[in-house]
Amino acid sequence: DNIIYPLYIPSNTYLTTSETVDTETGNRVILTFSGEKSFVLIEEKTFSNSEMEIVPVYGEPLMLSESIGALSANSLSWSVGNVSYYLASTELNPTEMQEIANSLGNSTLASTTK
């Protein structure tokens, strides 16, 4: 329902578009950031399955603050709580992708504190 924005964005990079797309299971939000380190961030609410499920993941495992992500050459995918994220960029290095991902995990805490 709420869009979660990263607390960390590389310098000289800014949000240019925010688009919500209807899917069969709800909404998908596509955030496009432009500038020196442009990237696209996709977030989508997920629904947990009551049974154990094997989900194929493509990429190398990467420890995040609240989850484990799958890092490939130009993308990082992970889930936190009931939100699935996909970050894609040809300009970000793996450390920058990890910083953005970790800042999203903490945004729930940041938005609820005064």
N, C-alpha and C positions, 0 to 999 in steps of 0.2 A: 504494500500500500504506500509506504513512504520510500522515497528514493534515498539511498545511502551514498553520500559523496565522500570521496577520499579526503582525509585530513592532510595527507602529504601529496603534493603535486610538484614535479620538478620546476625549477625556476624558468621563467619565460614561456610557460605552458599554461593554457587556460581553457575552460569549458566553452565550447562553441555551439554544440547542439545537445539537446536532451529529447529523446523520442521514445514514446511508449507504444509498444506493438501488442495487440491482442493475440493470445495463443489459445490453444485448446484447453490449457490448464490454468490460464490467468493472464497476467501481463508480463512482458519482457521490456526492460528499460535499457536503451542504448545511449550511452554518454560518450560523446566525441570530444576529445581534448586536442587542441592544435597549438603549435608553437615549435620551440626548439626540440622538444621531446614528445611529439604527438603520439597519442594512443587512443584506443577504443576500449571502453569498459562496458560489459553487458552483465546485467543482474536480473535474476529471475527467482521468484519464490518457488521453493520445492516442497513436496509433500512426502513425509516419511512413510516408509512401508513398514507394516507391522511384522513382516518376516525378514529374515536375513537375505541380502541380495548382493550378488557380485556385479560390480559396475566396472566395465573396462575403462582404463585411464591411459592416455597417451602422453609420454614425457617422463622426465626424471623426477623422483620424489623431492619435494622441497619443504622443509619445516617452516611453518608460519606461526605467528603468535597464538592463534586459536585453532589451527587446522593443519592439514598436510595438503600441499598443492602439487600439481603436475606441471613441470616446467619443460617447454619445448623450445625450439630455436627462437620463435617470435611470439610465444604466448605462455600464459599461466592460467590454469583453471583450478578452482577450489570451492568449497562450500563451508559456510559458517552458519550455525543454527539452521534455519529453514530458507536460506538464501544461497543460490548458486551463482558464482562469479566466473567470468571469462575476460581476461585482459589480453589484448593483442597490440603489438607494436614492433616496427622494424627499427625504431630509434632508441628504445629503452634497453639497458643492460639488465641482466638477471637481478642484480642488487636493487636497482630502481624499481623493478617489477615487485620484488619482495617488500620493499618499503611501502609502495602503494597498497599492496594486499594487506599488510599489517595495519595500515592506517584505517582501512575499511572495517576491520574487525573491532577496532576501538571506537568507531564512530557512534555505536549504540550507547556506550558509556558516556561519551562526550555530550551527546544530545540530551541525556537525561539529568546531567549535573548542572547546577546553577553557579 
